[in-house]
């Protein structure tokens, strides 16, 4: 049987994480397993029961009167009240209808303009609870930072405001990566994720990490601005299948280009990982990478398409 953490259970059942915890504590509605780190793990049966409890409360049933019932009894109640046979497809569905991404993005922009950090935190917490890692990356992260970049360019937002939201996003995405990492891994091969020394933009590699986690890939997230020697040291110790680098520009510093970094990395590596590079860099640089058999991803959407078949 497959198990899911509370964020995924919330998304699949339609029940908010806080409500799931309350139903457990007050009514013993479900009794989740516990991972080694003590985090809750919910079975498919648990999720089906939570979804069914939620639907029944929506049509007037008191949670205190039905939470203790087993799944078979709840199905009978549902069939009687709805005047149709129980069908799991009509009950256990992803919570997409409750996620208004346009409204959520609008709330981000308004809160950011007014420096309302509590609202930004609230929206990030809500997105983290309702969305899968992939949905958060593609539906919120990408459009949010594209629009922030446009607003900074038009001087509608300041660099300080951009840094403020970036810091909050790093915090919440880091939490999400850690929470979702409990899920069953589909592949044992390790992916190291970082940016080269001199490259401080971290949002892209956080998005890449979310996508890897979504597809059940084992990762070690090394953060941004990592010297080639340090990356090689980590790779030599961990023997990864892939090193994934996020790079937004070819000139990493006045003293070092992306080519210089790659050469330094290769000299210090004692293993032979595949090298992937993602970022909005010049077309001639991309061509040079491809000649060296380095996999290049111009966007997180491109990485998502590749990982779906990896």
N, C-alpha and C positions, 0 to 999 in steps of 0.2 A: 504493500500500500504506500502511496506517495504522501509526503507530509509537506506542509507549507508554514512559513512564519506568519505572524499576525497581520502584517501589511497585505500579504497576498490573500490570506483568508478573508480580510476585510473587503478587498476588491472583488473577490469572487462571490462572496455571500451578499454583498450590499450592506453589511452591518459595520458601522464605524468601529475602529479599534477600541475606543473608550467604552463603547456599549458592549462589545464582546467581553472585555474585562469585567464590567459591571455585572453582566449576566452570569459569568462564571462565579464571581464572588458572592453575589446575593442569592442566586437560584441554582447554582451548580448545573447550569444548562449543558455545558460540555466540560470535559476534563482533558485538556491537551497533554500531549507528551512534552518532555523537556529535553532540549539539546544539552550538550556538555556545558555550554555557557549559561544554562538555566533559562534560556529564552523559550517561549511557547512554540510548539509545533502542532499544527492541526491536520488531522486526517481528512480525506475526502468526505467521509461520513460526517465528521464534525462540521465541515463547511456546508454540506447539504442541510444538516439540522439547523444551523444558524440562519441560512437563507430561508428555510421554511418557517422558523419562528418569526423572522422579520416580516414575511408576507402575511402571516396570521395576525400579528399585532397591527399591521396596516388595515386589516378589515375588522378590527375591534376586539380581538382576543387579548385578555390581560396576560402579560408575560409571566406573572407570578403563578398563574393557574395552569400554564402549559409547558413551562421550561423544563419541568421534571419528567415529562412524558418521553417515551422513546420514539424513534423515527417512524415506526409503523403506525403508532397511534396518531402522530401529527399528520401523517399522510391521509389517514381516515377523516380527521377533522377537516383538512383542506378540501378533500373530495366532497364532503357533505356541505360545507359552506359555499364552495364555488360552483357546485352542481355540475362538475365535470371531473373526469378521472385525473389523478395526479400525474403530472408530467415534469420530470426533473428539468427539462430544457426551459420550461416556463418559470422556473423558480431559481435555479442556480445559474446565473448569467453574470458576466462581467458588468461592473457598475458604470459602464460608459455613459448611460443616460444621465447620470448624476454629475458628470464632469463637464463643465462648461469652460473649455480652455480659453475661448476668447474673453469671457468675463474674468477668468483668473489672470490672464495676461494684462487686461485693462486695470485690474486691481493692483498688479505689480507696478505699472507705470505711474498710476496716481499716487501710490504710497511712496514710491521712489522720489517723485518730484517734491513731495512734502517731507521727506526724511522720516516717514512713519515706519520705523524699523519693526515695531510690533506687528503691524499689518503685513509687512513682507514676510516676517517669520511665520505668521499664521497661515498665509497662502502657501508657503513652502512646506509647512507641516501638513497641510491639507493635501497638497499634490503628492507628497511622499506617501501618505496613507492610502490615497485612492488610486494611484497609478502604478503600473509596473515600471521597472527601471527603464525599459525601452520607451514606453509612452512618455515618461518624464523627460528623457533625453530628447526625443524627436519632436514632441508636441509642446513642450514648455522651454527647455533649455535653449534649443537652437533659435526659435523665433524671439525669445526674450533677449538674448544677447545680440542678435542681429539688429533689433530695434534699438537697444541701448547704444550700440555702436553708431547707428544713424543719428540718434538724438545727441550724442556727444559731438559728432561731426557738425551737426547743425547748431551746436551750442545751446541746445535745449536742456541738456544735462551736463553736469560737471564731471571731471575726472574723479573727484572725490565721491560723487554719487555712484559712479560706475564701480569704484573700488569697494564701496559699502555693500552693494548688492553681491559683488563677486565673493566677498568674505562670507556673507551669509549662505550663499549657494554652496561654497566649498564645505561649510560646516554640515549642512543638511544632506548634501550628496555623499559626503564621507560617512554619515550615519547610515544612509540607505545602502551603500555598498557593503558596509559591515553587516547590516541586518539581513540582506538578501544573500549573503555569502554562505549562509547555513544550508541553502537548498542543495539538493543532490547535484553533483557535478557530472556533466555528460562526458567530459574529456579530462584526462589526467595531465596532459601536456600543459606546461606553465607558460604564462605570458607575463613579462615584465613591462610595466607601463610607466613612462616618464617623459620629460622634455630635456633637450640638451642644455648644457651650461650656457647661460645667457638668454635662455628662452623662459620667461616668467609667466606666460599665459597658461593657466592651469585648467580653465573651464573645459577646453576641448578634450584633454586626456581624462578628466572626470567623466565626461559624457562617454568616452570610449570605454572606460572601466564599467560604467553602467550597462553598456551594450554587451560586453563580455560576460558580466554577471548574469544578464538576462538569458544568454544562450548557454549557461551552465559551464563556462570556461574558467579554469583556475587561473587566478591572477595574483600578482604582487604589485601593489601600487606604491611607487617610489617617489611620488611627488614631482615637483618641477625643479628646473635649474640644476641638473645632476652632471658633474664632470664626467668625461668619458672614462677616466681611470676608475672612478667609483662605480659607474655602471658596469664596467668590465669585471670589477671585483665581485659585485653582486651576482652577475651572470655566471662567473666561474664557480661560485659557491652553489648556485641553485640549478644550473644547467637547464635554462628555459628552452622551450620550443621556439618562442618568438620574443623579440624585443620590439615593443611598439613605442615609437617616438612621436611626440607632437611638436611640430615646428611651423611657425607662422612666417618665418623669413629665412633667407639664405645667409645673410650677414648676422651671425649670432652676437658678435662683438667686433670692435675695431681690430682685434687680434685673431679672430677665429671665424671661419665660415662653416657651413654645414658639412661641406666636403672635408675640411680639416678635422672636424669632430668625428666623422665616420672613419677616417683613416686612423685617428688616435684610438678609437674604440676597437677597430680590427686588430691593431698591433697588440693590444692588451688582452684580447679575448683568447681563452684557451679552449673554448667550446665553439660550436658552430650553429648558433640560432639563426632562424630567419629574421630579417630586419623588415619591419613595416614602418612607414612614415606617413603621418597624416597632417594636413594643414593646407592653408591657402597660400602656397608658394608659387613662384614664377614657373611658367610652362617649360622653359629651358632647363630649369632645375629638375622638374619632374622627369623630363626626358633623360637627363643624366642618371637619375636614380633608377629608372627602368632599365637602362643599359647595364647597370650593375646588378640586375635581378633583385632589386629592392621593391617590394610591394608598396605602391603609393595609393593613398585615399584622399581625394580632394575635399571630402566632406564626411560628416558623421553618417549621413544617409548612405553614402557609398560603403562605409565600413559596415553598416547594418546589413546591407544586401550581401556583402561578402561573408559575414559571420553566419548569416542564415543558412549558408551552404557549406560552412567550414567543417 
